[in-house]
Each structure stands twice: as structure tokens, then as C-alpha cells.
Amino acid sequence: ELDRGVDRPRAYQLELRFSPSSIWHLATRIEHSDELANQPHRRYGLMAQWRLHPRMALSIEYLHARYRSGVAVDEDNNPLQSRRQLGVEWRVEF
């Protein structure tokens, strides 16, 4: 058993996906972590995917992260409070 003063990192992620049709897929994500260096305390987001063809897809994802005070810093050593990310993916399968 670890002493009470020792870090006890932990994390979980929950992702739910819904497909209203064969070409549209939607998802939502929630993540939580404690005592992980430079990682957000909470992160959540949404994703939409459009299957243009059985071997092609276009996806867009938005993530919003919140950090605990004094836990994470950016590239210039400024404390992070929150971060927003937007990603686009074009996938072609061979």
C-alpha cells in the first residue's frame, strides 16, 4: 500500500457513438484524470463523421479541456486553464 503523500494517478474515458444512418456517425466523449502531469483534469467533446463512400470518410472533432491550477503549462511556461481543439480528418482506406 502506498503512503498517503504519494501521487495516485487515475483516469477514465467514456465515449458514446450514435449512427442515425449508414453514412452519418456522431459521438460524444468525456475524460477525467487526476494527478497526471500536463494532462487536463476534464476533457469533453463531439465528433461527426460522414462516410462518402465505403472506403472514404470525412470527420470533424471538437475537444474542450480544463486544467487544474498549477498542474499544466504551455510551451512558454504560462499556466494552462483551458484549451480548445478542432480537428478534421480525411480518411481513405486501401
N, C-alpha and C positions, 0 to 999 in steps of 0.2 A: 504494500500500500504506500502511496506517495504522501509526503508531508503536505500539510495544508498550504504552505507557501510556494509549492512547486506549481508551475503552469500546467493546466489541464485542458489542452486544446480540444475542441469538438466542433463538428459541423454537420449540417444536413441540407438536403435539397429535395424539393418536391416539384415535379413538373407534370402538368395535366395537358393532354392533347385531345383535340376535337376535330373531326373531319366531316364538315357539313356536306361534302360531295367528294367524288373521286379525284378532283383536281385541286381542291382547297383544303389546307390543313392549318389549324390555329392552335397555339399553345400558350400557356402561361407558366411562369416559373417563380418560385420563392426559394431563396437561400438564406441561411443563417450560420454564423460562425462566432466562436468565442476564442480569444487568446491566440489567434493566428496572425503573425506579423505581416503588416502591409496588406491584409485582406479585409474586405468590407464586413461590417457586423451584420448588415442585412442587404440583400440584393433581390430585386424583383424585376420582371419584365414580361414582354409579349412578343410573339413571333407569328408571322403569317407566311405561308408557302403556297405558291401557285405552280402546279405541275402542268407545264406547257405541252409536254409530250411524255410518254412513259420513261424516257431516259433524260429528260431535262426538267429543271426546276429553278424557280426564282424565289428567294426567301429574303425577308426583312425582319430584323430583330431589334428591339429597344430594351436596354437594361438600365436600371437606376440603382446606384449603390449608395449606402450610407455608412460612414465610418465613425467609430468611437473617437472621442477627443484624445489626441496624443498617441494614437496607435499607428497611423499611417502618414507618410509624407509623399509628396510628388517629386518629380525629377530635380526641382530647385530647392528641396528640403522644406517646402511650405506644408503645414499640416492639412491633410485632406478631411473634408467634412462630407462631401458627396461627389459623385461622378455619374455622368450620363454617357451612355454609349449607344451608337446606332450602327448596325452592321447590315450589309447587303451581300448576298451570296448568289452567284450564278453557277449552277451545278450541271455538268454534262457527264453522263455515265457511258463508258465504252465497254 
